[in-house]
Amino acid sequence: MTKYSLTVNGAAKSLDVVPDTPLLWALRDSLELSGTKYGCGVGQCGACMVQINGVPTRSCMTPVSSVGRQKVTTIEGLDPKASHPLQQAWQELDVPQCGYCQAGQMMSAAALLKDNPNPSDADIDAAMGGNLCRCATYLRIRAGIHRAAEIARTQKGKK
């Protein structure tokens, strides 16, 4: 076991794990952040998506030893009060069906909206292509991202 210091959701965290432990299991088992889901374990589905320095990253394929001092954001850290525009839009439009993939979907969508606050359908499809939804709610996910962009613009206008 090796001791690692990570910055997760803005807080310093310490954990003792073997170096090749996937970040997914470090988050879920050692840090008890269960919002990030295990989907396929081979980096194909995106259910395990987190952000590392704002970049969507498959945590099932990322050894904890490779994270270093980079900032990790999980679904729990997207907004402490669960009022991120994506979270609001997801609830308003009832985007999820079973919900299993949604944390990964939202982490990818959050990175997209940060880089492109007014994405087209094609932009959304390109950014979300690495996230699979077994229930095929892709049209609702796309609508949720558009709605989140609207909510963010409205919030920005009020500041």
ROFIKOL-811285 format. One line per 5 residues: number of its first residue (from 1); their letters; for each residue x, y, z of N, C-alpha, C. Coordinates in nm, 3 decimals. Example, Ala and Ser with C-alpha at 12.3 -4.5 7.8 and 13.67 -1.06 7.14 Angstrom:
<rs>
1	as	1.319:-0.569:0.780:1.230:-0.450:0.780:1.320:-0.330:0.780 | 1.285:-0.225:0.708:1.367:-0.106:0.714:1.290:0.003:0.787
</rs>
This chain:
<rs>
1	mtkys	0.085:-0.118:0.000:0.000:0.000:0.000:0.089:0.124:0.000 | 0.039:0.225:-0.070:0.109:0.352:-0.079:0.013:0.462:-0.039 | 0.066:0.563:0.028:-0.018:0.676:0.070:-0.022:0.779:-0.042 | -0.143:0.823:-0.076:-0.163:0.925:-0.179:-0.241:1.041:-0.121 | -0.206:1.160:-0.167:-0.281:1.280:-0.132:-0.344:1.331:-0.261
6	ltvng	-0.477:1.341:-0.259:-0.551:1.386:-0.377:-0.633:1.509:-0.341 | -0.662:1.589:-0.441:-0.759:1.697:-0.425:-0.886:1.652:-0.495 | -0.989:1.624:-0.416:-1.115:1.573:-0.468:-1.226:1.669:-0.427 | -1.296:1.720:-0.526:-1.406:1.814:-0.502:-1.362:1.932:-0.416 | -1.239:1.976:-0.440:-1.185:2.094:-0.372:-1.126:2.068:-0.235
11	aaksl	-1.128:1.945:-0.189:-1.077:1.913:-0.056:-0.958:1.818:-0.065 | -0.862:1.838:0.024:-0.746:1.747:0.031:-0.791:1.616:0.095 | -0.756:1.506:0.030:-0.792:1.374:0.079:-0.668:1.286:0.080 | -0.657:1.199:0.178:-0.547:1.102:0.187:-0.605:0.963:0.183 | -0.531:0.872:0.118:-0.574:0.735:0.115:-0.454:0.643:0.095
16	dvvpd	-0.466:0.523:0.143:-0.364:0.420:0.127:-0.419:0.312:0.035 | -0.362:0.303:-0.084:-0.404:0.202:-0.181:-0.281:0.156:-0.259 | -0.295:0.045:-0.330:-0.187:0.003:-0.418:-0.184:0.096:-0.539 | -0.066:0.123:-0.596:-0.052:0.223:-0.701:-0.141:0.204:-0.824 | -0.169:0.078:-0.860:-0.250:0.058:-0.981:-0.400:0.052:-0.953
21	tpllw	-0.441:0.089:-0.832:-0.583:0.094:-0.800:-0.651:0.195:-0.891 | -0.756:0.155:-0.962:-0.829:0.253:-1.043:-0.887:0.365:-0.956 | -0.881:0.485:-1.007:-0.936:0.600:-0.936:-1.081:0.574:-0.895 | -1.156:0.505:-0.979:-1.295:0.471:-0.947:-1.306:0.406:-0.810 | -1.223:0.305:-0.786:-1.233:0.232:-0.659:-1.176:0.313:-0.543
26	alrds	-1.078:0.396:-0.570:-1.027:0.484:-0.465:-1.138:0.580:-0.420 | -1.212:0.634:-0.517:-1.322:0.726:-0.485:-1.433:0.654:-0.410 | -1.476:0.541:-0.463:-1.590:0.471:-0.406:-1.557:0.401:-0.274 | -1.449:0.326:-0.272:-1.420:0.242:-0.155:-1.342:0.315:-0.046 | -1.242:0.390:-0.085:-1.158:0.457:0.016:-1.215:0.590:0.062
31	lelsg	-1.275:0.666:-0.032:-1.325:0.798:0.004:-1.477:0.802:0.020 | -1.543:0.689:-0.004:-1.688:0.676:0.013:-1.768:0.776:-0.069 | -1.720:0.804:-0.190:-1.793:0.888:-0.285:-1.854:0.793:-0.388 | -1.976:0.755:-0.365:-2.038:0.649:-0.444:-2.116:0.698:-0.566 | -2.113:0.827:-0.595:-2.184:0.879:-0.711:-2.124:0.834:-0.842
36	tkygc	-1.995:0.816:-0.847:-1.927:0.767:-0.966:-1.953:0.617:-0.976 | -2.002:0.572:-1.090:-2.048:0.434:-1.105:-1.950:0.347:-1.181 | -1.951:0.219:-1.148:-1.881:0.117:-1.224:-1.976:0.072:-1.334 | -1.930:0.081:-1.458:-2.013:0.035:-1.569:-1.956:-0.088:-1.634 | -1.848:-0.070:-1.707:-1.792:-0.181:-1.783:-1.653:-0.222:-1.736
41	gvgqc	-1.580:-0.131:-1.675:-1.446:-0.161:-1.627:-1.337:-0.158:-1.733 | -1.375:-0.128:-1.857:-1.276:-0.125:-1.966:-1.276:0.008:-2.042 | -1.333:0.112:-1.983:-1.328:0.244:-2.043:-1.416:0.264:-2.164 | -1.520:0.184:-2.180:-1.605:0.195:-2.298:-1.736:0.269:-2.276 | -1.789:0.268:-2.154:-1.926:0.317:-2.136:-1.938:0.460:-2.082
46	gacmv	-1.842:0.506:-2.004:-1.847:0.641:-1.950:-1.923:0.657:-1.819 | -1.978:0.549:-1.763:-2.050:0.561:-1.636:-1.959:0.609:-1.524 | -1.830:0.582:-1.537:-1.732:0.615:-1.432:-1.668:0.753:-1.453 | -1.723:0.833:-1.543:-1.660:0.960:-1.580:-1.652:1.056:-1.462 | -1.533:1.110:-1.442:-1.507:1.220:-1.350:-1.434:1.326:-1.431
51	qingv	-1.402:1.436:-1.370:-1.317:1.535:-1.436:-1.185:1.541:-1.362 | -1.078:1.543:-1.437:-0.945:1.568:-1.383:-0.897:1.697:-1.448 | -0.879:1.799:-1.364:-0.848:1.934:-1.413:-0.947:1.979:-1.520 | -1.074:1.945:-1.501:-1.180:1.989:-1.590:-1.199:1.905:-1.715 | -1.119:1.802:-1.731:-1.126:1.717:-1.851:-1.199:1.586:-1.815
56	ptrsc	-1.304:1.550:-1.889:-1.371:1.423:-1.862:-1.273:1.306:-1.873 | -1.272:1.222:-1.771:-1.175:1.113:-1.761:-1.244:0.988:-1.707 | -1.217:0.876:-1.770:-1.274:0.749:-1.724:-1.197:0.701:-1.602 | -1.261:0.705:-1.487:-1.192:0.671:-1.363:-1.163:0.523:-1.350 | -1.232:0.438:-1.426:-1.205:0.294:-1.417:-1.072:0.258:-1.482
61	mtpvs	-1.021:0.346:-1.568:-0.897:0.319:-1.640:-0.781:0.407:-1.593 | -0.805:0.490:-1.493:-0.706:0.585:-1.445:-0.647:0.537:-1.313 | -0.521:0.492:-1.312:-0.462:0.450:-1.185:-0.450:0.569:-1.090 | -0.479:0.547:-0.965:-0.471:0.655:-0.867:-0.330:0.716:-0.865 | -0.230:0.635:-0.895:-0.091:0.684:-0.894:-0.064:0.787:-1.003
66	svgrq	-0.150:0.794:-1.105:-0.129:0.888:-1.215:-0.193:1.025:-1.190 | -0.272:1.036:-1.085:-0.347:1.160:-1.061:-0.258:1.271:-1.008 | -0.168:1.239:-0.916:-0.078:1.339:-0.861:-0.152:1.455:-0.798 | -0.112:1.575:-0.833:-0.171:1.697:-0.774:-0.285:1.755:-0.857 | -0.329:1.682:-0.955:-0.439:1.729:-1.037:-0.569:1.732:-0.955
71	kvtti	-0.662:1.815:-0.998:-0.789:1.828:-0.926:-0.892:1.733:-0.984 | -0.948:1.651:-0.896:-1.050:1.555:-0.935:-1.186:1.610:-0.892 | -1.282:1.608:-0.985:-1.419:1.647:-0.953:-1.510:1.530:-0.986 | -1.592:1.494:-0.890:-1.691:1.388:-0.908:-1.829:1.451:-0.914 | -1.930:1.371:-0.938:-2.067:1.422:-0.942:-2.103:1.490:-0.809
76	egldp	-2.049:1.441:-0.699:-2.078:1.503:-0.569:-2.021:1.644:-0.561 | -1.916:1.672:-0.638:-1.853:1.803:-0.635:-1.900:1.898:-0.744 | -1.990:1.851:-0.830:-2.038:1.939:-0.937:-2.101:2.064:-0.878 | -2.183:2.047:-0.776:-2.240:2.159:-0.701:-2.281:2.106:-0.564 | -2.224:2.161:-0.457:-2.253:2.109:-0.322:-2.402:2.110:-0.286
81	kashp	-2.478:2.201:-0.346:-2.621:2.210:-0.316:-2.707:2.144:-0.423 | -2.643:2.073:-0.515:-2.713:2.005:-0.626:-2.795:2.104:-0.708 | -2.741:2.225:-0.726:-2.814:2.326:-0.803:-2.737:2.369:-0.929 | -2.645:2.286:-0.974:-2.578:2.313:-1.101:-2.685:2.315:-1.210 | -2.671:2.399:-1.312:-2.771:2.403:-1.418:-2.804:2.265:-1.477
86	lqqaw	-2.704:2.178:-1.487:-2.733:2.042:-1.538:-2.823:1.966:-1.442 | -2.796:1.976:-1.314:-2.878:1.906:-1.216:-3.021:1.960:-1.217 | -3.034:2.091:-1.233:-3.168:2.151:-1.242:-3.241:2.103:-1.367 | -3.171:2.105:-1.480:-3.232:2.064:-1.606:-3.269:1.916:-1.603 | -3.181:1.834:-1.549:-3.207:1.689:-1.543:-3.336:1.663:-1.465
91	qeldv	-3.355:1.735:-1.354:-3.476:1.717:-1.274:-3.599:1.773:-1.345 | -3.584:1.891:-1.400:-3.696:1.958:-1.468:-3.750:1.874:-1.584 | -3.659:1.815:-1.661:-3.699:1.741:-1.781:-3.709:1.590:-1.760 | -3.688:1.544:-1.638:-3.689:1.399:-1.611:-3.600:1.325:-1.711 | -3.476:1.369:-1.720:-3.383:1.312:-1.818:-3.355:1.164:-1.795
96	pqcgy	-3.321:1.120:-1.674:-3.283:0.979:-1.660:-3.402:0.885:-1.666 | -3.374:0.765:-1.708:-3.472:0.658:-1.697:-3.430:0.573:-1.578 | -3.330:0.488:-1.593:-3.284:0.412:-1.476:-3.186:0.496:-1.393 | -3.112:0.585:-1.459:-3.024:0.678:-1.389:-2.882:0.631:-1.370 | -2.853:0.506:-1.401:-2.721:0.451:-1.369:-2.607:0.527:-1.436
101	cqagq	-2.623:0.566:-1.559:-2.516:0.632:-1.634:-2.512:0.783:-1.614 | -2.609:0.836:-1.544:-2.628:0.981:-1.544:-2.517:1.062:-1.479 | -2.450:1.010:-1.378:-2.338:1.084:-1.319:-2.230:1.106:-1.424 | -2.197:1.001:-1.498:-2.098:1.013:-1.605:-2.145:1.106:-1.715 | -2.272:1.096:-1.750:-2.329:1.184:-1.853:-2.314:1.331:-1.810
106	mmsaa	-2.349:1.358:-1.685:-2.346:1.495:-1.635:-2.203:1.549:-1.626 | -2.107:1.464:-1.590:-1.969:1.511:-1.582:-1.915:1.546:-1.720 | -1.950:1.469:-1.821:-1.910:1.503:-1.959:-1.981:1.629:-2.005 | -2.110:1.638:-1.976:-2.187:1.755:-2.018:-2.137:1.883:-1.950 | -2.097:1.872:-1.823:-2.046:1.990:-1.752:-1.918:2.042:-1.817
111	allkd	-1.832:1.951:-1.858:-1.709:1.994:-1.926:-1.742:2.059:-2.060 | -1.838:2.002:-2.132:-1.881:2.062:-2.259:-1.931:2.204:-2.237 | -2.022:2.222:-2.141:-2.081:2.355:-2.119:-1.979:2.457:-2.069 | -1.879:2.410:-1.999:-1.775:2.503:-1.954:-1.697:2.557:-2.074 | -1.669:2.469:-2.170:-1.594:2.508:-2.290:-1.682:2.571:-2.397
116	npnps	-1.809:2.534:-2.400:-1.901:2.579:-2.504:-2.038:2.604:-2.441 | -2.063:2.725:-2.394:-2.187:2.752:-2.321:-2.314:2.752:-2.407 | -2.300:2.741:-2.538:-2.416:2.739:-2.626:-2.397:2.633:-2.735 | -2.392:2.505:-2.696:-2.360:2.401:-2.792:-2.474:2.369:-2.888 | -2.438:2.332:-3.009:-2.535:2.282:-3.106:-2.561:2.134:-3.079
121	dadid	-2.659:2.078:-3.148:-2.682:1.935:-3.136:-2.557:1.857:-3.174 | -2.490:1.899:-3.280:-2.369:1.830:-3.326:-2.258:1.840:-3.221 | -2.245:1.956:-3.156:-2.145:1.972:-3.049:-2.175:1.875:-2.934 | -2.301:1.867:-2.898:-2.342:1.778:-2.788:-2.315:1.633:-2.826 | -2.355:1.595:-2.945:-2.335:1.456:-2.988:-2.187:1.419:-2.988
126	aamgg	-2.103:1.511:-3.033:-1.959:1.485:-3.036:-1.902:1.472:-2.895 | -1.942:1.562:-2.805:-1.889:1.561:-2.669:-1.939:1.443:-2.587 | -2.060:1.398:-2.619:-2.123:1.293:-2.539:-2.105:1.154:-2.600 | -2.036:1.145:-2.711:-2.021:1.018:-2.781:-1.955:0.909:-2.699 | -1.878:0.943:-2.599:-1.811:0.844:-2.516:-1.893:0.796:-2.398
131	nlcrc	-2.016:0.842:-2.387:-2.104:0.803:-2.278:-2.220:0.721:-2.333 | -2.231:0.598:-2.285:-2.341:0.512:-2.329:-2.454:0.514:-2.228 | -2.576:0.502:-2.281:-2.696:0.495:-2.197:-2.772:0.370:-2.240 | -2.779:0.275:-2.149:-2.848:0.148:-2.181:-2.996:0.168:-2.205 | -3.053:0.274:-2.151:-3.196:0.302:-2.169:-3.222:0.388:-2.292
136	atylr	-3.115:0.431:-2.358:-3.124:0.510:-2.482:-3.199:0.642:-2.464 | -3.167:0.715:-2.356:-3.230:0.845:-2.333:-3.151:0.959:-2.397 | -3.086:0.930:-2.507:-2.997:1.029:-2.570:-3.068:1.159:-2.607 | -3.191:1.151:-2.656:-3.262:1.274:-2.692:-3.295:1.356:-2.567 | -3.328:1.290:-2.458:-3.354:1.363:-2.333:-3.226:1.421:-2.276
141	iragi	-3.115:1.348:-2.291:-2.986:1.401:-2.245:-2.951:1.525:-2.324 | -2.967:1.519:-2.455:-2.939:1.636:-2.540:-3.029:1.754:-2.500 | -3.159:1.728:-2.480:-3.252:1.834:-2.438:-3.211:1.891:-2.302 | -3.165:1.803:-2.212:-3.120:1.848:-2.081:-2.999:1.938:-2.089 | -2.908:1.908:-2.179:-2.790:1.993:-2.196:-2.830:2.128:-2.252
146	hraae	-2.918:2.129:-2.351:-2.967:2.258:-2.403:-3.037:2.338:-2.293 | -3.119:2.272:-2.212:-3.189:2.341:-2.104:-3.091:2.392:-1.999 | -2.989:2.315:-1.968:-2.887:2.359:-1.873:-2.815:2.483:-1.925 | -2.789:2.487:-2.054:-2.725:2.605:-2.113:-2.815:2.728:-2.097 | -2.945:2.710:-2.116:-3.040:2.821:-2.097:-3.041:2.867:-1.952
151	iartq	-3.045:2.772:-1.860:-3.046:2.806:-1.717:-2.918:2.881:-1.681 | -2.805:2.836:-1.730:-2.677:2.902:-1.700:-2.676:3.045:-1.755 | -2.728:3.064:-1.876:-2.733:3.200:-1.933:-2.822:3.290:-1.848 | -2.935:3.238:-1.803:-3.027:3.315:-1.718:-2.960:3.351:-1.587 | -2.890:3.257:-1.526:-2.821:3.282:-1.399:-2.711:3.385:-1.418
156	kgkk	-2.640:3.376:-1.530:-2.532:3.471:-1.558:-2.589:3.612:-1.574 | -2.705:3.623:-1.637:-2.769:3.753:-1.658:-2.817:3.818:-1.529 | -2.842:3.738:-1.427:-2.890:3.789:-1.297:-2.777:3.838:-1.209 | -2.653:3.804:-1.244:-2.539:3.843:-1.160:-2.495:3.983:-1.190
</rs>
